[in-house]
Amino acid sequence: MRSPMLSHELVAAAHLADSEARKHLDFSQSTDWSAVLGILTRNKVPLAGLAYDSALDTCPLLTQPTFQEVAAKEEATWSALRAEYALVHKEFLNKGIQSVLIKSVGLAPSFPYTSDNLDVLVRPEHIGLARGVLNDLGYVELRNIEEPQKFLFRKFRGGESVSAIHLHGLVGWGVPFMDEEALWARCRVSVDDPLVLVPSPEDGFLITIAHAFYENKSFKLLDLARIRHCLRQGELDFAYMERVARRRGWADGLALSLLLCARLEEWLYGESLIPHRIRERAETVVAASAWLRQPLESTLKQDKITFPFRIPFLFGKVLYYRKILTDSERSLPTRLADVVRTLAWGIKLKLRISGQRGMLISFSGTDGSGKTVHARALVDAFTTSEIRARYFWSRAGASAWMGQLGRMVSGKRDRTRVSDTASALARRRQRLRHPLLRLGWLILTLADLIVRYNLRVRLLRLVGGVVVCDRYIYDATVEIAASLPGSSAWAWWAERVLIMLCPRPDVAWLLDVPAEVGARRQPDEAGNLAAQQELEQQRATYLALARRCGLTLLDTRSGQAQTTSQVVRETLRRYYHDYGTWVNALLLSNPSQLNR
């Protein structure tokens, strides 16, 4: 088979990814190093493995400002993620829990910080205990991304994820792929990082192959680098690897992957580290099934090779279901059930059916309490957790059809401004002295809020959307009370009407802050005694409202980062409590169906 066209930049990137091949790279050739950097980042190659390699002292890539900037960010990411894992690792050991980082093969840096999340294997009997440890450390369990014996946890600081741990009770993607007892017996501490327990070279080889071929359906340069690192660790026990794959039903997938990787190695490096006798055995397996040979040759018959190197989706899926049906470690009824379950999960994934449940969260409080910051951070956290969430801001009289009356009552006002100043309220009170105008303003304001909250909040929650309201009916009630002095009965009825006719929040936060602190947070109100007095009156009204309506009170004086982290953590945990929907039930993907 003729060799395809390979760009010089791809070959350079492949050599840089491989710890030994990079020593023989010729830096005198004309190379677009910006393109090389792009290939390395797309293929998740850790730049920290390059920045401190003395063999690359003369490499032009390392002197480029773009590389230095990206490498510095990666090093900060590595440091932060490793520090978070160190806390988890310590608590695991305190509870007698061992943990293996299954995506690492010991290739420095062995801490796999470029992975989307940290895949941590614990023994099946320790899963419940490990989940408890992570919860105690402030992680949130994302139950919408749960898989059989796999649980995703995230730790948020503010609205940003600072650590993601995928907790495994077994190594698999829908179904098991490995000999778990042998894996635990053969694991070892990584040479370059005492914190990292890694699989044996044989198990690391198998995990890398299976994840790339069956899960990702693509091989990255980092996958090839890990495979070649395993092959350099001495003579591997291929008989063990073939036995595991055969018993688990993916001997053909292993054989195909061996041949594919060998061909990719030859194209990129001029040689393959996979022993010739192993390749011959793989050829025998593939030759025994004629239908395997043609897709392999078609995959390799490309005029131009790019990385990640893609595996045809349908071909990969056929082999995946073949693996399920030929797994000799599972009974026939279990295998048939696995087919049904994984088919349902695949349909859900390909059609992008979220199956999420709806939720309404409201943030209330005086101006300067941090409603907008907390609300937007929470939306970001939901989005990171793969939950559709929408930010919604509203205040009394803010809609277009209320604009004319608003200008007549309160004067022209910049809608983007958050604070309701003492002077604006004074003008409104002055103009609402007339009973008819007061009644008309109140009726239209209530109608405006009721219509908008039902059309834009209630309906979205009914179809499974998460709505985060920056200001809600409670803020409208306080504003109405402040606008109608001496008319407490009207304000009381307005509160009753809004609570009765608008959707009730699932989580209602009241962000409390002393008036002087709130005033300092608003440049326009700093030093304004009248504004501070107005905030104090509003605060008293909010606190009384919280007692009547059951709002969750949160003191925001301790600082934005701390209170936002608390809001995100507690709200997400409430959302995932008893997580389940009818759509997920039909597709066999509720947590109770995935992990009985």
C-alpha positions in Angstrom: 0.0 0.0 0.0 1.4 3.4 -1.0 2.1 5.9 1.6 -0.2 8.9 1.8 0.9 12.5 1.7 2.0 13.7 5.2 2.7 17.4 5.9 6.1 18.1 7.3 4.4 19.9 10.3 2.4 16.7 11.1 5.5 14.6 11.1 7.3 17.2 13.3 4.3 17.2 15.8 4.3 13.4 15.9 8.1 13.3 16.7 7.6 16.0 19.4 4.8 13.9 21.0 7.0 10.9 21.3 9.6 11.2 24.1 12.3 9.2 22.1 11.6 10.3 18.6 11.9 14.0 19.4 15.6 13.4 20.1 16.2 12.8 16.4 14.1 15.7 15.0 16.0 17.9 12.5 15.3 21.5 13.5 17.1 23.0 10.5 14.3 22.2 8.1 11.8 25.0 7.2 8.8 24.4 9.4 5.6 26.3 10.2 5.9 26.0 14.0 2.5 27.7 14.6 0.9 24.9 12.6 2.9 22.4 14.6 1.6 23.9 17.9 -2.0 23.7 16.6 -1.6 20.0 15.8 -0.1 19.3 19.2 -3.0 21.1 21.1 -5.6 19.4 18.9 -4.1 16.0 19.8 -3.9 16.8 23.5 -0.1 16.4 23.6 1.0 17.9 27.0 3.3 20.8 26.3 4.8 20.4 29.8 6.5 17.3 28.4 8.3 19.5 25.9 9.1 22.7 27.9 11.6 20.9 30.2 13.2 18.4 27.7 16.8 19.2 27.2 16.7 17.5 23.8 14.6 20.4 22.6 16.9 23.2 23.7 17.4 24.3 20.1 13.8 23.7 18.9 12.4 26.9 17.4 8.9 26.1 18.7 9.9 26.6 22.3 11.1 30.1 21.7 7.8 31.3 20.1 5.8 33.6 22.4 2.6 31.8 21.5 4.0 28.5 22.6 5.3 30.0 25.8 1.9 31.5 26.6 0.1 28.3 25.9 2.6 26.3 27.9 2.4 28.6 30.8 -1.4 28.2 30.9 -1.0 24.5 30.7 1.5 24.4 33.5 -0.9 26.4 35.7 -3.7 24.0 34.8 -1.5 21.0 35.6 -0.5 22.5 38.9 -4.1 23.4 39.9 -5.6 20.0 38.9 -2.8 18.0 40.5 -3.3 20.0 43.7 -7.0 19.2 43.7 -6.3 15.5 43.1 -3.7 15.5 45.9 -6.5 16.4 48.3 -8.7 13.7 46.9 -5.9 11.1 46.9 -5.1 11.9 50.6 -8.7 11.5 51.7 -9.0 8.3 49.6 -6.0 6.8 51.4 -7.4 7.9 54.8 -10.5 5.8 54.0 -8.4 2.9 52.7 -9.3 3.5 49.0 -6.7 2.9 46.3 -7.1 4.9 43.1 -5.5 4.3 39.6 -5.4 7.0 36.9 -6.3 4.7 34.0 -5.6 7.3 31.2 -2.0 7.5 32.3 0.7 5.0 31.2 3.6 6.7 33.1 4.6 8.9 30.1 6.0 12.1 31.7 4.1 14.1 32.7 2.2 11.1 33.9 -0.6 13.2 35.5 -3.0 13.4 32.6 -4.0 17.0 32.8 -4.9 17.4 29.1 -7.7 14.9 29.5 -11.3 16.3 29.5 -11.5 14.9 33.1 -9.4 12.8 35.4 -10.4 9.1 35.0 -9.9 7.6 38.5 -10.5 3.9 39.0 -11.4 2.5 42.5 -12.4 -1.0 43.4 -16.2 -1.6 42.9 -16.7 -2.1 46.6 -15.3 1.4 47.3 -17.5 3.3 44.9 -20.0 4.4 47.5 -17.3 5.4 50.0 -15.4 7.3 47.2 -18.5 9.2 46.2 -19.0 10.3 49.8 -15.4 11.5 50.0 -15.9 13.6 46.9 -19.1 15.1 48.1 -17.4 16.0 51.4 -14.7 17.8 49.5 -17.2 20.0 47.8 -17.6 18.2 44.5 -21.0 18.0 42.8 -22.1 14.7 41.2 -23.4 15.4 37.7 -26.0 12.7 37.5 -27.0 13.6 33.9 -23.6 12.3 32.7 -23.7 9.1 34.7 -22.8 5.8 33.1 -22.7 2.2 34.4 -20.1 2.2 37.2 -18.9 5.7 36.1 -19.8 8.9 38.0 -18.7 12.3 37.0 -17.9 14.9 39.7 -17.0 18.5 39.3 -15.7 21.0 41.8 -16.7 24.6 41.1 -15.0 27.8 42.3 -17.5 30.6 41.5 -19.1 29.4 38.2 -15.9 27.8 36.9 -15.0 24.2 37.1 -11.6 23.7 38.8 -11.6 19.9 38.9 -13.4 17.1 37.1 -13.1 13.6 38.3 -14.7 10.6 36.4 -14.9 8.0 39.1 -14.8 4.4 37.7 -15.7 1.1 39.4 -14.5 -0.7 36.3 -12.7 0.1 33.0 -15.3 0.2 30.3 -17.4 2.3 27.9 -21.0 1.1 28.5 -19.7 -2.4 29.1 -16.5 -3.8 30.7 -13.3 -4.2 28.6 -10.6 -5.4 31.0 -9.7 -8.1 33.5 -10.2 -6.0 36.6 -8.6 -8.3 39.1 -5.4 -8.6 37.0 -5.3 -4.9 36.4 -5.3 -4.2 40.2 -2.6 -6.8 40.8 -0.3 -5.4 38.1 -0.7 -1.6 38.7 2.4 0.4 39.9 3.5 3.9 40.9 4.6 6.2 38.1 8.3 6.9 37.8 7.9 10.6 37.4 5.1 11.3 40.0 4.7 9.5 43.3 1.1 10.7 43.4 0.1 8.8 40.3 -0.7 5.1 40.4 -0.8 3.8 36.8 -1.8 0.5 35.1 0.9 -2.0 34.0 2.3 -1.4 30.5 0.1 -4.2 29.2 -3.1 -2.8 30.7 -2.1 0.8 29.8 -1.7 -0.4 26.2 -5.1 -2.1 26.2 -6.9 0.8 27.8 -5.4 3.3 25.3 -6.3 1.2 22.3 -9.8 0.4 23.5 -10.6 4.1 24.5 -9.3 5.4 21.1 -10.9 2.7 18.9 -14.3 2.0 20.7 -15.0 5.2 22.6 -13.4 8.1 20.6 -13.3 6.3 17.2 -10.1 8.2 16.6 -6.4 8.0 17.4 -4.6 11.1 18.6 -0.9 11.7 18.4 -0.9 11.4 22.2 -2.5 7.9 21.9 0.3 6.8 19.6 2.9 8.3 22.0 1.4 6.4 24.9 1.3 3.2 23.0 4.9 3.6 21.9 5.9 4.4 25.5 4.3 1.1 26.7 6.1 -0.8 24.0 9.5 0.6 25.3 8.9 -0.7 28.8 10.5 -4.1 28.0 9.0 -7.2 26.3 5.3 -6.9 26.8 3.1 -9.9 27.6 1.1 -9.9 24.4 -0.3 -13.3 25.3 -2.0 -11.7 28.4 -3.3 -8.8 26.3 -4.7 -11.1 23.6 -6.3 -13.3 26.2 -8.0 -10.4 27.9 -9.3 -9.0 24.6 -10.5 -12.5 23.5 -12.4 -13.2 26.8 -14.0 -9.7 26.7 -15.0 -10.0 23.1 -12.8 -7.5 21.3 -10.0 -9.7 19.9 -10.8 -8.5 16.4 -10.8 -4.8 17.5 -7.4 -5.3 19.2 -6.0 -7.0 16.0 -7.4 -4.2 13.8 -6.0 -1.5 16.1 -2.6 -3.2 16.2 -2.4 -3.2 12.4 -3.7 0.3 12.2 -1.3 1.7 14.8 1.6 -0.1 13.1 0.8 1.5 9.8 0.4 4.9 11.3 3.8 4.5 13.1 5.5 3.5 9.9 4.2 6.6 8.1 5.0 9.0 10.9 8.2 7.5 12.3 9.5 5.2 9.6 9.2 2.2 11.8 6.7 0.4 14.1 7.6 -0.7 17.7 4.9 -3.4 17.5 6.8 -6.7 17.1 6.6 -8.4 13.7 5.3 -11.7 15.1 2.4 -9.8 16.9 1.5 -8.1 13.7 1.5 -11.5 11.9 -0.9 -12.8 14.5 -3.1 -9.8 14.1 -3.1 -10.3 10.3 -4.3 -13.9 10.9 -7.2 -12.7 13.0 -8.2 -10.1 10.4 -7.8 -12.5 7.5 -10.2 -15.0 9.3 -13.0 -12.4 8.9 -13.0 -11.1 5.3 -15.4 -8.3 6.2 -12.8 -6.8 8.5 -10.1 -6.4 5.9 -12.0 -4.2 3.5 -12.9 -1.5 6.1 -9.3 -1.5 7.4 -7.9 -1.0 3.9 -10.4 1.7 3.0 -9.6 3.6 6.2 -5.9 3.5 5.3 -6.4 4.4 1.7 -6.4 8.2 2.1 -4.5 10.7 0.0 -3.8 12.9 3.0 -3.6 11.9 6.6 -4.6 14.2 9.4 -4.7 13.8 13.2 -6.7 12.9 15.1 -7.0 9.9 12.7 -10.7 9.1 12.4 -12.3 5.6 12.5 -15.5 5.3 10.4 -18.4 5.6 12.8 -20.5 2.7 11.4 -17.5 0.3 11.3 -16.6 1.2 14.9 -20.2 0.6 16.0 -20.5 -2.8 14.3 -17.3 -3.9 16.1 -18.6 -2.5 19.4 -21.9 -4.5 19.3 -19.9 -7.5 18.2 -17.7 -7.1 21.3 -20.8 -7.0 23.5 -22.3 -10.2 22.0 -19.0 -12.2 22.2 -18.0 -11.2 25.7 -17.5 -14.7 27.3 -17.4 -13.1 30.8 -21.1 -12.2 30.7 -24.1 -14.4 30.4 -26.2 -14.4 27.2 -29.2 -12.6 28.8 -26.8 -9.9 30.2 -25.2 -9.5 26.7 -28.6 -9.1 25.0 -29.6 -6.6 27.7 -26.4 -4.8 27.1 -27.2 -4.5 23.4 -30.6 -3.0 24.2 -29.2 -0.6 26.8 -26.3 0.7 24.7 -28.5 1.1 21.7 -30.9 3.3 23.7 -28.0 5.3 25.1 -26.6 5.7 21.6 -29.9 7.0 20.2 -30.0 9.5 23.0 -26.5 10.7 22.4 -26.7 10.9 18.6 -30.1 12.7 18.6 -28.8 15.0 21.4 -31.8 14.3 23.6 -30.8 15.9 26.9 -33.7 14.4 28.9 -33.1 17.0 31.6 -35.6 18.1 34.1 -36.7 21.7 34.5 -35.9 24.1 37.4 -36.5 27.7 38.3 -33.9 29.5 40.4 -34.4 33.1 41.5 -32.0 35.6 43.0 -33.4 38.5 45.0 -31.8 41.2 47.1 -31.1 44.9 47.3 -29.0 46.6 44.7 -25.3 45.8 45.2 -26.0 42.4 46.8 -24.5 40.5 43.8 -27.6 39.1 42.1 -26.3 39.4 38.5 -22.8 38.0 39.3 -24.3 35.0 41.1 -27.0 34.3 38.5 -24.5 34.4 35.6 -22.0 32.2 37.4 -24.8 29.7 38.1 -25.8 29.6 34.4 -22.1 29.0 33.5 -21.9 26.1 35.9 -25.1 24.5 34.5 -23.7 24.9 31.0 -20.4 23.3 32.0 -22.5 20.5 33.5 -24.2 20.0 30.0 -27.5 21.3 31.3 -29.4 23.8 29.2 -29.8 26.9 31.3 -31.1 30.4 30.5 -30.4 33.7 32.2 -33.5 35.9 32.6 -33.5 39.5 33.9 -36.7 41.4 34.7 -38.0 44.2 36.8 -41.3 45.9 37.2 -42.3 47.9 34.1 -39.2 46.9 32.1 -41.1 45.6 29.0 -41.5 47.7 25.8 -45.3 48.0 26.2 -44.8 49.4 29.7 -42.2 51.9 28.5 -44.5 54.8 27.9 -46.2 54.5 31.3 -42.8 54.0 32.9 -41.5 57.2 31.4 -44.6 59.0 32.6 -44.3 57.7 36.1 -40.6 57.4 36.8 -39.0 59.5 34.1 -36.7 58.2 31.3 -34.4 55.5 32.6 -31.5 53.4 31.3 -32.8 49.8 31.4 -29.2 48.4 31.8 -28.8 50.2 35.1 -29.2 47.9 38.0 -29.7 50.3 40.9 -33.0 51.9 41.7 -31.9 55.2 43.1 -33.5 57.2 45.9 -34.2 60.1 43.5 -35.9 57.8 41.0 -38.2 56.3 43.7 -38.9 59.8 45.0 -40.0 60.9 41.5 -42.2 57.8 41.1 -43.8 58.3 44.5 -44.5 61.9 43.6 -46.2 61.0 40.3 -48.2 58.1 41.8 -50.0 60.3 44.3 -53.0 60.3 42.1 -55.2 57.2 43.0 -56.2 56.4 39.4 -52.7 56.7 38.1 -51.5 54.6 41.0 -54.1 51.9 40.3 -53.4 51.9 36.6 -49.7 51.6 37.1 -50.1 48.8 39.6 -52.5 46.8 37.4 -50.3 47.1 34.3 -47.2 46.3 36.2 -48.7 43.1 37.7 -50.1 42.1 34.3 -46.7 42.7 32.6 -44.9 40.5 35.2 -47.5 37.7 35.2 -47.5 37.4 31.4 -43.7 37.5 31.0 -43.0 35.0 33.8 -45.6 32.6 32.6 -44.7 32.7 28.9 -40.9 32.9 29.3 -40.3 31.1 32.6 -43.1 28.6 33.3 -43.2 27.2 29.7 -39.4 26.8 29.5 -39.4 25.0 32.8 -42.2 22.7 31.7 -40.2 21.5 28.7 -37.1 20.8 30.8 -35.3 24.1 30.8 -33.4 25.5 33.7 -34.2 29.2 34.2 -32.1 31.4 36.4 -33.9 34.7 37.2 -31.9 37.8 38.1 -34.6 39.5 40.1 -38.0 37.9 40.5 -41.5 38.5 41.8 -40.0 39.1 45.3 -38.0 42.0 44.0 -41.0 43.3 42.2 -43.0 43.1 45.5 -40.3 45.1 47.3 -40.2 47.7 44.5 -44.0 48.0 44.4 -44.0 48.5 48.2 -41.3 51.2 47.9 -43.2 52.9 45.1 -46.5 53.1 47.0 -45.8 54.6 50.4 -48.7 54.6 52.7 -50.5 51.9 50.5 -49.4 48.8 52.4 -52.6 47.0 51.6 -52.0 47.4 47.9 -48.5 46.1 48.2 -49.8 43.1 50.2 -52.4 42.3 47.5 -49.7 42.7 44.8 -47.5 40.2 46.6 -50.4 37.7 46.9 -51.3 38.0 43.2 -47.8 37.5 42.0 -47.1 34.5 44.2 -50.4 32.9 43.2 -50.2 33.5 39.4 -46.5 33.2 38.8 -44.4 30.0 38.9 -42.9 29.3 42.3 -39.1 28.9 42.3 -37.6 25.6 43.1 -34.7 27.4 44.7 -35.1 31.1 45.8 -32.0 32.8 47.1 -32.1 36.1 49.0 -28.7 37.7 48.9 -28.4 39.8 52.0 -25.9 42.7 52.4 -25.9 45.6 54.8 -27.0 48.9 53.2 -23.6 50.6 53.5 -21.9 47.7 51.8 -24.4 47.6 49.0 -24.0 51.4 48.5 -20.2 51.0 48.3 -20.6 48.4 45.5 -22.4 50.9 43.4 -20.2 53.8 42.2 -23.2 56.1 41.6 -24.5 55.6 45.1 -21.2 55.8 47.1 -21.6 58.5 49.8 -25.3 59.1 48.9 -27.0 59.0 52.4 -30.5 59.0 50.8 -29.6 56.0 48.7 -28.2 54.2 51.7 -31.3 54.9 53.7 -33.5 53.6 50.8 -31.4 50.4 50.7 -31.8 49.9 54.4 -35.6 50.2 54.1 -35.6 47.8 51.1 -33.4 45.3 53.1 -35.9 45.3 56.0 -38.7 44.6 53.5 -36.7 41.7 51.9 -35.9 40.1 55.2 -39.6 40.2 56.2 -40.5 38.7 52.8 -37.9 35.9 53.2 -39.6 34.9 56.4 -43.0 34.9 54.9 -42.1 33.1 51.6 -39.3 30.8 52.7 -36.4 32.3 50.7 -33.0 30.9 51.4 -30.9 33.7 53.1 -27.3 34.1 52.1 -25.0 36.7 53.7 -22.8 38.0 50.8 -20.4 40.0 53.0 -17.8 37.2 53.0 -16.9 37.9 49.4 -18.1 37.1 46.0 -16.0 34.0 45.3 -17.0 32.2 48.5 -20.7 32.9 48.3 -20.9 32.2 44.6 -19.2 28.8 45.1 -21.7 28.0 47.8 -24.6 29.0 45.7 -23.4 26.9 42.7 -22.6 23.9 44.8 -25.9 23.9 46.8 -28.1 24.7 43.8 -26.5 22.0 41.6 -26.9 19.5 44.4 -30.6 20.3 44.8 -31.0 20.0 41.0 -29.4 16.5 40.9 -31.2 15.3 44.0 -33.5 12.5 42.8 -32.6 13.3 39.2 -34.8 11.5 36.7 -37.2 12.1 33.9 -39.7 10.2 31.7 -37.7 10.8 28.6 -34.6 9.3 30.3 -36.7 6.4 31.6 -37.8 5.5 28.0 -34.1 5.6 26.9 -32.9 3.6 30.0 -30.7 6.4 31.1 -32.0 7.5 34.5 -29.4 7.1 37.3 -31.5 4.4 38.9 -31.5 2.5 35.5 -27.8 2.9 34.9 -26.6 1.9 38.3 -29.0 -0.2 40.3 
